Amino acid sequence: MPADWKAAWDIIVELENHGFSSFIVGGAVRDYVLDKPPGDIDIATTARVEDVQHIFPHVVDVGVDHGTVLVPTTSDVIEVTQFRGEVNLNDVDRSLREDLARRDFTLNAMALTKSGEIIDPFGGKDDLQRRVLRAVENPSDRFEEDPLRLLRALRFAHQYQLSIDQDTERAVYTYSENIQEVAVERIANELEKMTQSSLTYQSMMALLSSPVMQALEGLKVKELYEKLKQNRVHFVVDSSLLLWSLLSFDWNNETSAREVLGTFKRSKALRKDVREIHDIALQTRREGWSSWLLYQLGKERLEASEVIRALIDHNQPNVALLHDRFCKLPIQNKKELAVNGKMLIEKLSIDHRSEIGDGLRRIEKAVVSGEVVNQKEAIYEWLKGGK
């Protein structure tokens, strides 16, 4: 078995030493079957929460009402959950099957024993080999239990390049409106996971055209879909920053729809980044990409701004060229300036805080724009010249 799963195996051994059957379940087993490194490793057990708390006294309560705790180890933190459904200690096989039957898709409804046996009552391995995404048993039941699974279906199909089983796809269409019942934080987190596997033009079009995405209120899904139909741009969505920048721009009115990120309860830092990305995209349409605008955005944000500009202007983004220009700037952040506030105080007898801040900002812009070289004496002379 994988050596990096040692922490999970140690927990399973300890639970079984106390008489509780335990298995690795879910996504870690799926990744094991696919010979991929696992993400989070989850354990399902016949033990109740209080039993786990007794065996491992330093557990973290994250979902006690749902039978879940985190067990910290020296190398990892493992989620341990009591079997879903009724637990019968005299019929562990049946209890495990009931637990797996309550999971979303067959590829996530497998369990792994400490001896390496894969327990797969719903054909998850076969579905992975056939490259099919199929809901466990009745798809309608699965999507009614948790409508977020509608969005997860799109993510897994994209992430693992799977076709969606006919019955499952039919249920996705039928229940697509139910996505509106899901908390916005859960929707936002699921959308961000989409970018863990890069979204190409084709995969973006497939995603945006799905009835689940079209049913999401607040996001500019339909407008973005129409914009992409009009302009087949060459770019890849591989970050949540780019995804949110695209989904929160008002494509009809060519302005920032800043309320979107607030509605989906994204961080203030993300909202600030996206606002500046939108503003500078519109500014570059009027003025082009100056060195100062490149510097203000930074390498991580300029791609999103350039993609938005290109979509509005119906041409291709020049991201590689802009990255090259950014890398050739005299400085790439304020820390690289040859002077700082303390130096200005000592050399030029400037002691008012606002004057120091204003002075550094003017120096920063002058260096980036090529008005003065980034050397102390040159900057002092430039300042003395009344610049």
TORVOTI-473954 format. One record per residue (C-alpha): residue in three letters; x, z, y. Coordinates in pm, 1 decimal. Layout:
BEGIN
+-----+----------+----------+----------+
:  aa :        x :        z :        y :
+-----+----------+----------+----------+
: ALA :        X :        Z :        Y :
...
+-----+----------+----------+----------+
***
This chain:
BEGIN
+-----+----------+----------+----------+
:  aa :        x :        z :        y :
+-----+----------+----------+----------+
: MET :      0.0 :      0.0 :      0.0 :
: PRO :    114.2 :    -54.7 :    360.2 :
: ALA :    371.8 :    209.0 :    454.7 :
: ASP :    240.6 :    234.2 :    810.1 :
: TRP :    -88.3 :    366.7 :    668.7 :
: LYS :     85.0 :    682.3 :    547.4 :
: ALA :    -95.6 :    905.0 :    798.3 :
: ALA :   -433.6 :    786.2 :    670.1 :
: TRP :   -332.7 :    826.2 :    306.4 :
: ASP :   -211.4 :   1181.6 :    374.6 :
: ILE :   -551.3 :   1269.2 :    522.5 :
: ILE :   -732.8 :   1114.7 :    225.8 :
: VAL :   -515.9 :   1306.8 :    -20.7 :
: GLU :   -585.9 :   1633.7 :    163.2 :
: LEU :   -960.9 :   1566.1 :    170.4 :
: GLU :   -964.8 :   1480.1 :   -199.1 :
: ASN :   -761.4 :   1792.1 :   -279.5 :
: HIS :  -1055.1 :   1983.0 :   -131.4 :
: GLY :  -1302.1 :   1792.7 :   -349.1 :
: PHE :  -1420.2 :   1524.2 :   -101.1 :
: SER :  -1409.8 :   1156.1 :   -191.9 :
: SER :  -1262.0 :    949.5 :     91.4 :
: PHE :  -1191.6 :    582.7 :    162.9 :
: ILE :  -1042.1 :    361.4 :    432.2 :
: VAL :  -1326.3 :    144.9 :    563.1 :
: GLY :  -1416.0 :   -119.5 :    818.0 :
: GLY :  -1182.8 :   -334.9 :   1020.7 :
: ALA :   -862.3 :   -199.8 :    867.2 :
: VAL :   -973.5 :   -320.7 :    522.6 :
: ARG :  -1070.5 :   -658.9 :    667.3 :
: ASP :   -724.8 :   -693.5 :    823.1 :
: TYR :   -564.0 :   -582.2 :    495.7 :
: VAL :   -748.4 :   -859.8 :    310.9 :
: LEU :   -634.1 :  -1108.7 :    576.0 :
: ASP :   -276.7 :   -975.2 :    553.2 :
: LYS :   -284.5 :   -880.6 :    921.5 :
: PRO :   -157.2 :   -556.5 :   1075.7 :
: PRO :   -452.3 :   -319.8 :   1117.4 :
: GLY :   -582.0 :   -192.8 :   1446.0 :
: ASP :   -756.9 :    141.4 :   1424.4 :
: ILE :   -775.2 :    294.3 :   1077.7 :
: ASP :  -1104.4 :    466.8 :    994.4 :
: ILE :  -1184.4 :    693.7 :    702.7 :
: ALA :  -1530.4 :    750.7 :    551.9 :
: THR :  -1573.7 :   1066.5 :    346.5 :
: THR :  -1826.5 :   1278.2 :    163.2 :
: ALA :  -1704.2 :   1575.4 :    370.0 :
: ARG :  -1922.3 :   1708.6 :    648.0 :
: VAL :  -1781.8 :   1751.8 :    997.4 :
: GLU :  -1748.0 :   2126.4 :    950.3 :
: ASP :  -1555.2 :   2065.1 :    627.9 :
: VAL :  -1311.7 :   1832.5 :    806.7 :
: GLN :  -1273.7 :   2084.5 :   1089.2 :
: HIS :  -1192.4 :   2354.9 :    836.6 :
: ILE :   -932.1 :   2142.4 :    654.4 :
: PHE :   -775.8 :   2006.3 :    976.3 :
: PRO :   -804.5 :   2277.5 :   1244.0 :
: HIS :   -681.4 :   2058.7 :   1532.3 :
: VAL :   -941.7 :   1781.7 :   1513.9 :
: VAL :  -1082.2 :   1627.8 :   1832.3 :
: ASP :  -1460.6 :   1617.4 :   1858.1 :
: VAL :  -1560.0 :   1266.2 :   1970.4 :
: GLY :  -1890.0 :   1216.0 :   1791.7 :
: VAL :  -1983.3 :   1527.5 :   1602.2 :
: ASP :  -2353.7 :   1440.4 :   1627.8 :
: HIS :  -2274.5 :   1121.9 :   1436.1 :
: GLY :  -2042.5 :   1294.5 :   1190.9 :
: THR :  -1719.1 :   1171.6 :   1350.8 :
: VAL :  -1398.9 :   1352.2 :   1450.6 :
: LEU :  -1043.1 :   1243.1 :   1524.8 :
: VAL :   -766.2 :   1391.7 :   1312.8 :
: PRO :   -430.7 :   1386.1 :   1495.2 :
: THR :   -115.9 :   1328.0 :   1290.8 :
: THR :    250.9 :   1310.4 :   1385.4 :
: SER :    230.1 :    929.6 :   1412.2 :
: ASP :   -133.2 :    841.5 :   1478.3 :
: VAL :   -488.2 :    959.3 :   1540.4 :
: ILE :   -730.6 :    877.8 :   1258.6 :
: GLU :  -1108.7 :    863.0 :   1290.2 :
: VAL :  -1283.9 :   1045.4 :   1006.3 :
: THR :  -1659.8 :   1005.6 :    960.5 :
: GLN :  -1905.1 :   1146.4 :    710.3 :
: PHE :  -2077.0 :    876.9 :    501.6 :
: ARG :  -2364.2 :    714.5 :    685.5 :
: GLY :  -2694.6 :    784.7 :    515.5 :
: GLU :  -2765.4 :   1041.4 :    246.9 :
: VAL :  -2458.3 :   1185.9 :     76.5 :
: ASN :  -2484.7 :   1263.3 :   -293.3 :
: LEU :  -2168.5 :   1433.0 :   -420.2 :
: ASN :  -2279.1 :   1357.5 :   -776.1 :
: ASP :  -2309.6 :    982.2 :   -706.0 :
: VAL :  -2027.3 :    886.4 :   -474.2 :
: ASP :  -2050.8 :    515.7 :   -558.6 :
: ARG :  -2411.5 :    502.4 :   -446.4 :
: SER :  -2336.6 :    704.4 :   -130.7 :
: LEU :  -2047.6 :    473.9 :    -41.9 :
: ARG :  -2261.7 :    165.4 :    -96.2 :
: GLU :  -2527.6 :    308.6 :    133.5 :
: ASP :  -2260.4 :    374.2 :    396.9 :
: LEU :  -2127.5 :     17.1 :    373.8 :
: ALA :  -2482.1 :   -124.7 :    378.3 :
: ARG :  -2527.6 :     18.6 :    728.9 :
: ARG :  -2232.4 :   -172.8 :    871.6 :
: ASP :  -2269.0 :   -492.2 :   1072.1 :
: PHE :  -2106.5 :   -779.9 :    883.6 :
: THR :  -1979.4 :   -824.1 :    529.7 :
: LEU :  -1619.6 :   -860.1 :    651.4 :
: ASN :  -1646.6 :   -504.7 :    787.0 :
: ALA :  -1836.4 :   -365.1 :    488.6 :
: MET :  -1547.0 :   -312.8 :    249.2 :
: ALA :  -1368.5 :      6.1 :    145.1 :
: LEU :  -1018.1 :     71.0 :     16.1 :
: THR :   -927.0 :    346.3 :   -228.8 :
: LYS :   -593.1 :    526.0 :   -229.6 :
: SER :   -507.1 :    336.7 :   -549.1 :
: GLY :   -546.6 :      5.5 :   -364.8 :
: GLU :   -880.6 :   -102.3 :   -510.8 :
: ILE :  -1106.5 :   -291.8 :   -267.9 :
: ILE :  -1472.2 :   -197.6 :   -301.1 :
: ASP :  -1675.6 :   -493.2 :   -179.5 :
: PRO :  -2045.5 :   -470.4 :   -271.7 :
: PHE :  -2161.5 :   -735.9 :    -22.7 :
: GLY :  -1906.7 :  -1014.1 :    -74.6 :
: GLY :  -1690.9 :   -966.8 :    233.2 :
: LYS :  -1378.9 :  -1109.0 :     66.8 :
: ASP :  -1561.3 :  -1423.1 :    -42.8 :
: ASP :  -1706.7 :  -1469.2 :    305.0 :
: LEU :  -1360.4 :  -1440.9 :    458.5 :
: GLN :  -1226.5 :  -1698.9 :    214.2 :
: ARG :  -1518.7 :  -1930.3 :    296.0 :
: ARG :  -1465.9 :  -1853.8 :    667.0 :
: VAL :  -1826.0 :  -1739.6 :    711.1 :
: LEU :  -1960.0 :  -1454.2 :    922.7 :
: ARG :  -2260.3 :  -1298.8 :    752.0 :
: ALA :  -2461.4 :   -989.1 :    835.7 :
: VAL :  -2492.6 :   -721.1 :    569.9 :
: GLU :  -2818.7 :   -772.0 :    377.9 :
: ASN :  -3103.4 :   -836.9 :    627.8 :
: PRO :  -2960.6 :   -968.5 :    959.7 :
: SER :  -3273.2 :   -866.1 :   1152.4 :
: ASP :  -3228.5 :   -504.5 :   1046.2 :
: ARG :  -2862.5 :   -503.9 :   1150.1 :
: PHE :  -2934.3 :   -642.9 :   1499.0 :
: GLU :  -3233.1 :   -413.0 :   1551.2 :
: GLU :  -3017.5 :   -110.6 :   1460.5 :
: ASP :  -2764.2 :   -199.4 :   1730.8 :
: PRO :  -2812.1 :   -507.6 :   1952.9 :
: LEU :  -2444.5 :   -495.3 :   2054.9 :
: ARG :  -2383.9 :   -655.7 :   1716.5 :
: LEU :  -2522.4 :   -976.6 :   1868.1 :
: LEU :  -2218.9 :   -993.1 :   2094.5 :
: ARG :  -1988.6 :   -873.9 :   1817.8 :
: ALA :  -2106.0 :  -1169.5 :   1607.1 :
: LEU :  -1979.6 :  -1406.5 :   1876.0 :
: ARG :  -1650.5 :  -1218.5 :   1903.3 :
: PHE :  -1577.4 :  -1211.8 :   1530.2 :
: ALA :  -1670.8 :  -1578.6 :   1492.4 :
: HIS :  -1424.9 :  -1662.9 :   1771.8 :
: GLN :  -1152.0 :  -1418.0 :   1673.6 :
: TYR :  -1138.3 :  -1519.6 :   1307.4 :
: GLN :  -1251.5 :  -1882.3 :   1349.4 :
: LEU :  -1561.7 :  -1834.6 :   1135.3 :
: SER :  -1888.6 :  -2024.0 :   1118.1 :
: ILE :  -2194.9 :  -1801.0 :   1142.1 :
: ASP :  -2413.9 :  -1788.3 :    831.7 :
: GLN :  -2746.3 :  -1969.8 :    881.2 :
: ASP :  -2969.0 :  -1662.2 :    839.1 :
: THR :  -2740.0 :  -1455.4 :   1060.4 :
: GLU :  -2733.8 :  -1725.5 :   1329.5 :
: ARG :  -3111.5 :  -1753.8 :   1321.1 :
: ALA :  -3139.2 :  -1379.1 :   1377.2 :
: VAL :  -2888.6 :  -1398.5 :   1664.7 :
: TYR :  -3118.1 :  -1647.5 :   1839.6 :
: THR :  -3429.4 :  -1444.7 :   1759.9 :
: TYR :  -3294.1 :  -1114.8 :   1889.7 :
: SER :  -3067.5 :  -1243.4 :   2169.7 :
: GLU :  -3281.5 :  -1087.3 :   2445.3 :
: ASN :  -3223.8 :   -744.4 :   2288.8 :
: ILE :  -2869.6 :   -746.1 :   2426.7 :
: GLN :  -3027.8 :   -630.0 :   2752.7 :
: GLU :  -3104.2 :   -294.9 :   2587.3 :
: VAL :  -2734.1 :   -215.4 :   2540.7 :
: ALA :  -2545.1 :      7.7 :   2785.5 :
: VAL :  -2341.3 :   -203.4 :   3029.1 :
: GLU :  -2020.1 :    -15.8 :   2942.9 :
: ARG :  -2048.6 :   -119.0 :   2577.2 :
: ILE :  -2118.8 :   -479.5 :   2673.8 :
: ALA :  -1820.8 :   -483.1 :   2911.0 :
: ASN :  -1585.6 :   -340.7 :   2646.6 :
: GLU :  -1700.0 :   -600.0 :   2393.4 :
: LEU :  -1648.6 :   -882.7 :   2643.1 :
: GLU :  -1295.8 :   -761.4 :   2713.7 :
: LYS :  -1217.8 :   -760.3 :   2340.9 :
: MET :  -1304.3 :  -1132.3 :   2339.6 :
: THR :   -983.3 :  -1204.6 :   2529.8 :
: GLN :   -764.2 :  -1046.9 :   2259.9 :
: SER :   -785.0 :  -1390.4 :   2096.6 :
: SER :   -733.9 :  -1650.5 :   2367.5 :
: LEU :  -1046.7 :  -1836.5 :   2477.3 :
: THR :   -983.4 :  -2209.2 :   2515.7 :
: TYR :  -1210.2 :  -2446.0 :   2707.3 :
: GLN :  -1403.5 :  -2522.1 :   2387.0 :
: SER :  -1443.4 :  -2156.9 :   2288.9 :
: MET :  -1548.9 :  -2065.3 :   2643.8 :
: MET :  -1817.1 :  -2335.3 :   2635.7 :
: ALA :  -1939.4 :  -2214.0 :   2296.3 :
: LEU :  -1949.1 :  -1855.3 :   2418.5 :
: LEU :  -2123.9 :  -1927.8 :   2749.4 :
: SER :  -2385.5 :  -2151.7 :   2585.6 :
: SER :  -2491.1 :  -1887.8 :   2332.5 :
: PRO :  -2836.3 :  -1732.8 :   2390.9 :
: VAL :  -2679.6 :  -1385.2 :   2379.8 :
: MET :  -2449.7 :  -1454.4 :   2676.2 :
: GLN :  -2726.0 :  -1641.5 :   2857.2 :
: ALA :  -2946.7 :  -1332.4 :   2822.7 :
: LEU :  -2693.5 :  -1103.7 :   2994.4 :
: GLU :  -2829.9 :  -1016.2 :   3336.3 :
: GLY :  -2596.9 :   -988.6 :   3633.5 :
: LEU :  -2309.9 :  -1200.2 :   3504.5 :
: LYS :  -2271.1 :  -1555.8 :   3636.9 :
: VAL :  -2286.7 :  -1702.5 :   3285.8 :
: LYS :  -2515.9 :  -1999.7 :   3347.2 :
: GLU :  -2341.9 :  -2097.0 :   3672.0 :
: LEU :  -1998.2 :  -2079.6 :   3509.4 :
: TYR :  -2119.9 :  -2285.0 :   3212.8 :
: GLU :  -2247.1 :  -2558.8 :   3445.3 :
: LYS :  -1923.2 :  -2553.2 :   3645.2 :
: LEU :  -1714.0 :  -2592.9 :   3329.1 :
: LYS :  -1939.3 :  -2877.5 :   3212.9 :
: GLN :  -1867.4 :  -3058.8 :   3538.4 :
: ASN :  -1492.0 :  -3002.0 :   3521.5 :
: ARG :  -1302.7 :  -2990.7 :   3192.0 :
: VAL :  -1014.7 :  -2775.6 :   3309.7 :
: HIS :   -702.6 :  -2694.5 :   3109.0 :
: PHE :   -667.3 :  -2318.1 :   3101.6 :
: VAL :   -690.4 :  -2031.8 :   2855.6 :
: VAL :   -874.9 :  -1705.0 :   2913.7 :
: ASP :   -639.2 :  -1448.1 :   2763.4 :
: SER :   -695.8 :  -1148.6 :   2989.9 :
: SER :   -994.4 :   -940.7 :   3092.8 :
: LEU :   -885.9 :   -990.0 :   3456.3 :
: LEU :   -937.3 :  -1366.3 :   3433.7 :
: LEU :  -1262.0 :  -1328.1 :   3240.2 :
: TRP :  -1413.2 :  -1090.0 :   3496.5 :
: SER :  -1289.7 :  -1307.1 :   3782.8 :
: LEU :  -1478.5 :  -1602.9 :   3635.0 :
: LEU :  -1794.3 :  -1412.3 :   3541.5 :
: SER :  -1828.5 :  -1237.6 :   3879.4 :
: PHE :  -1786.9 :  -1540.2 :   4107.1 :
: ASP :  -2100.5 :  -1690.8 :   4262.2 :
: TRP :  -2038.7 :  -2055.0 :   4174.8 :
: ASN :  -2351.2 :  -2181.7 :   4348.7 :
: ASN :  -2262.2 :  -2030.4 :   4686.1 :
: GLU :  -1882.8 :  -2030.8 :   4639.6 :
: THR :  -1843.8 :  -1665.0 :   4722.2 :
: SER :  -1751.7 :  -1343.5 :   4546.2 :
: ALA :  -2037.5 :  -1166.6 :   4365.5 :
: ARG :  -1873.8 :   -828.0 :   4398.4 :
: GLU :  -2177.5 :   -632.7 :   4284.0 :
: VAL :  -2130.9 :   -763.7 :   3928.4 :
: LEU :  -1830.7 :   -543.5 :   3854.4 :
: GLY :  -2010.9 :   -241.4 :   3995.0 :
: THR :  -2311.7 :   -313.3 :   3776.1 :
: PHE :  -2087.6 :   -322.4 :   3469.7 :
: LYS :  -1907.4 :     -6.2 :   3582.9 :
: ARG :  -1559.2 :   -153.5 :   3594.6 :
: SER :  -1278.0 :     42.3 :   3758.1 :
: LYS :  -1211.0 :     42.8 :   4131.7 :
: ALA :   -869.9 :   -109.8 :   4062.4 :
: LEU :  -1025.3 :   -402.5 :   3876.0 :
: ARG :  -1284.7 :   -453.0 :   4148.3 :
: LYS :  -1010.9 :   -461.4 :   4411.9 :
: ASP :   -806.0 :   -710.4 :   4208.7 :
: VAL :  -1101.7 :   -942.1 :   4153.0 :
: ARG :  -1207.3 :   -924.8 :   4518.6 :
: GLU :   -859.5 :  -1031.2 :   4630.3 :
: ILE :   -846.3 :  -1303.9 :   4363.9 :
: HIS :  -1174.0 :  -1448.5 :   4493.5 :
: ASP :  -1079.1 :  -1419.3 :   4860.6 :
: ILE :   -742.6 :  -1587.2 :   4816.4 :
: ALA :   -890.6 :  -1862.8 :   4598.2 :
: LEU :  -1117.3 :  -1954.4 :   4887.5 :
: GLN :   -832.6 :  -1919.9 :   5138.3 :
: THR :   -604.9 :  -2154.1 :   4942.1 :
: ARG :   -874.4 :  -2421.2 :   4952.7 :
: ARG :   -841.0 :  -2421.4 :   5330.8 :
: GLU :   -470.6 :  -2353.6 :   5370.4 :
: GLY :   -298.5 :  -2428.1 :   5040.2 :
: TRP :    -67.8 :  -2187.5 :   4858.6 :
: SER :    174.9 :  -2031.1 :   5106.2 :
: SER :    461.2 :  -1812.9 :   4986.9 :
: TRP :    285.9 :  -1514.5 :   5143.5 :
: LEU :    -36.2 :  -1573.3 :   4949.5 :
: LEU :    159.2 :  -1605.6 :   4625.7 :
: TYR :    341.1 :  -1282.3 :   4701.8 :
: GLN :     20.7 :  -1096.4 :   4791.4 :
: LEU :   -143.5 :  -1182.9 :   4459.8 :
: GLY :    156.8 :  -1142.3 :   4231.7 :
: LYS :    225.7 :  -1328.7 :   3911.1 :
: GLU :    -45.2 :  -1156.5 :   3704.7 :
: ARG :   -329.6 :  -1236.6 :   3943.9 :
: LEU :   -243.9 :  -1577.8 :   4082.5 :
: GLU :   -355.9 :  -1760.6 :   3766.4 :
: ALA :   -714.1 :  -1637.8 :   3806.4 :
: SER :   -720.8 :  -1736.5 :   4171.5 :
: GLU :   -581.2 :  -2084.3 :   4102.4 :
: VAL :   -827.4 :  -2145.5 :   3816.6 :
: ILE :  -1119.8 :  -2058.7 :   4042.8 :
: ARG :   -985.2 :  -2285.0 :   4318.8 :
: ALA :   -943.7 :  -2572.0 :   4071.7 :
: LEU :  -1296.5 :  -2531.7 :   3936.8 :
: ILE :  -1441.7 :  -2542.9 :   4288.1 :
: ASP :  -1231.1 :  -2846.5 :   4382.3 :
: HIS :  -1290.8 :  -3028.0 :   4052.0 :
: ASN :   -925.2 :  -3070.4 :   3962.1 :
: GLN :   -670.1 :  -2912.2 :   3731.2 :
: PRO :   -502.3 :  -2576.8 :   3807.0 :
: ASN :   -127.1 :  -2582.8 :   3874.7 :
: VAL :    -52.9 :  -2241.7 :   3726.0 :
: ALA :    292.3 :  -2323.5 :   3585.9 :
: LEU :    407.7 :  -2464.0 :   3920.9 :
: LEU :    278.6 :  -2158.5 :   4106.4 :
: HIS :    446.5 :  -1922.3 :   3859.4 :
: ASP :    771.9 :  -2108.9 :   3918.3 :
: ARG :    730.3 :  -2080.7 :   4295.4 :
: PHE :    652.7 :  -1711.1 :   4265.9 :
: CYS :    965.8 :  -1648.4 :   4056.8 :
: LYS :   1174.0 :  -1817.7 :   4326.0 :
: LEU :   1044.7 :  -1601.9 :   4612.1 :
: PRO :   1315.2 :  -1398.5 :   4791.6 :
: ILE :   1141.8 :  -1080.4 :   4676.5 :
: GLN :    853.9 :  -1022.3 :   4436.6 :
: ASN :    754.1 :   -672.6 :   4547.9 :
: LYS :    817.0 :   -431.5 :   4831.8 :
: LYS :   1071.9 :   -229.9 :   4634.3 :
: GLU :   1308.2 :   -526.7 :   4645.8 :
: LEU :   1332.5 :   -517.0 :   5027.4 :
: ALA :   1687.1 :   -446.9 :   5149.2 :
: VAL :   1551.0 :   -179.9 :   5387.0 :
: ASN :   1304.5 :    106.1 :   5361.8 :
: GLY :   1130.9 :    345.8 :   5596.1 :
: LYS :   1416.4 :    596.6 :   5596.7 :
: MET :   1664.3 :    326.2 :   5696.9 :
: LEU :   1445.4 :    216.9 :   5987.8 :
: ILE :   1429.5 :    572.9 :   6115.9 :
: GLU :   1806.4 :    617.3 :   6096.6 :
: LYS :   1908.5 :    276.6 :   6229.8 :
: LEU :   1644.4 :    197.2 :   6488.1 :
: SER :   1516.8 :    544.7 :   6581.8 :
: ILE :   1166.4 :    459.1 :   6475.4 :
: ASP :    989.1 :    780.2 :   6380.5 :
: HIS :    618.9 :    715.0 :   6417.7 :
: ARG :    459.0 :    666.2 :   6076.5 :
: SER :    235.0 :    378.7 :   6184.4 :
: GLU :    529.1 :    201.3 :   6346.0 :
: ILE :    732.1 :    234.3 :   6026.4 :
: GLY :    446.8 :     97.2 :   5817.2 :
: ASP :    384.8 :   -191.5 :   6054.2 :
: GLY :    755.2 :   -266.5 :   6072.4 :
: LEU :    798.7 :   -277.8 :   5697.0 :
: ARG :    496.2 :   -501.6 :   5661.4 :
: ARG :    632.9 :   -747.5 :   5919.9 :
: ILE :    973.1 :   -744.2 :   5749.6 :
: GLU :    812.7 :   -799.1 :   5410.8 :
: LYS :    618.2 :  -1102.1 :   5533.6 :
: ALA :    919.4 :  -1244.4 :   5720.1 :
: VAL :   1144.9 :  -1216.3 :   5413.9 :
: VAL :    886.2 :  -1372.1 :   5183.6 :
: SER :    817.9 :  -1654.0 :   5430.9 :
: GLY :   1188.1 :  -1725.8 :   5478.6 :
: GLU :   1209.9 :  -1621.7 :   5844.0 :
: VAL :   1490.0 :  -1378.7 :   5766.5 :
: VAL :   1717.5 :  -1327.1 :   5468.0 :
: ASN :   1676.5 :  -1009.6 :   5265.5 :
: GLN :   1991.2 :   -836.7 :   5393.4 :
: LYS :   2004.5 :   -514.3 :   5593.3 :
: GLU :   2202.5 :   -636.8 :   5893.2 :
: ALA :   2006.5 :   -959.8 :   5916.7 :
: ILE :   1680.3 :   -765.2 :   5913.5 :
: TYR :   1805.3 :   -521.3 :   6183.2 :
: GLU :   1904.5 :   -812.3 :   6406.3 :
: TRP :   1571.0 :   -979.5 :   6344.6 :
: LEU :   1390.2 :   -662.0 :   6450.0 :
: LYS :   1604.8 :   -615.2 :   6759.8 :
: GLY :   1518.4 :   -969.0 :   6861.0 :
: GLY :   1164.0 :   -850.8 :   6913.2 :
: LYS :   1021.9 :  -1014.6 :   6606.1 :
+-----+----------+----------+----------+
***
